[in-house]
Amino acid sequence: MHAFRRLSLFSALALTLAGGLLATPASAQLAEEVPFITSPDNVTLEMLRIAGVGSADHVIDLGSGDGRIVILAASRFGASGLGVEIDPQLVQQSNRHARDAGVAGRVRFLEQDLFKTELAGATVITMYLLPEFNLQLRPALLALKPGTRIVSHDWDMGDWKPDETTLLPVPDKKVGLEKSSKVHLWLVPARVDGLWCGNGASLQVAQHHQQFEARLARGATLRQLAGRIRGDQLRSAPQADATLELHAAGDALHVVSAGGALSGLRGEFRRASGASCPG
């Protein structure tokens, strides 16, 4: 099946502006006339592959066009899905294509503003929007359940750097000068910034998206750690003298493993209710 997606009104407008047209409110009318933007099969499949889409997933595509990516997620990978599109004719086409593909029971399409879409039910979100729209969506994306997978075709999220990026050849690409596409993946990181108490110790965490630095105080001993957050898993960078892996679950950080100078650390840390840990 030839897979392609049309951008929503918002992303079509963004591409129109990127092409050098004057940015005015009337540009929204021009956006309706922007032609379909072709996403080749290899790009569409890579967006689903990099996210590891499977039968347990619910995929939300923001700017779903005629529904191809959602329908492909259902027909090839067994996922359920929701497509959000502002063009009513494309929504009708999407529903018709879903029926033709035999997946109408697992997918649906809504005519609505993507910025007003409820995202909490998604395990995977796909999109093809320019950075300014990605940045508008970013607070809502970062508030999702840790481990939710966000996939963007070409455009990034500013200083929230991707966890993974692939580069694919697209010889016939009509947008931009490069004949290639980037597919970016982010895993929503658990929110762990702050003070945690437990194990006769305190753990002060400073977080910047999926990067963290931490100060672990046990008695008179202070230890500095740094590492990455991948969904609900925190792992310190490999060090010769100390390693720590934690699992975030609400207001608890469970010790998964501790090595080197931290050997023997067990149990969990709880989010502090005050400015210091008891004792």
Secondary structure, DSSP 8 states (H G I E B T S, - for coil): --------HHHHHHHHHHTT----TTHHHHHTT-------HHHHHHHHHHTT--TT-EEEEES-TTSHHHHHHHHHH--EEEEEES-HHHHHHHHHHHHHHT-TTTEEEEES-GGG---TT-SEEEE---HHHHHHHHHHHHTS-TT-EEEEES---TTS--SEEEEEE-TT--SSS-SEEEEEEEE------EEEEETTEEEEEEEETTEEEEEEEETTEEEEEEEEEETTEEEE---SSEEEEEEEETTEEEEEEEEETTTT--SEEEE-SSSS---
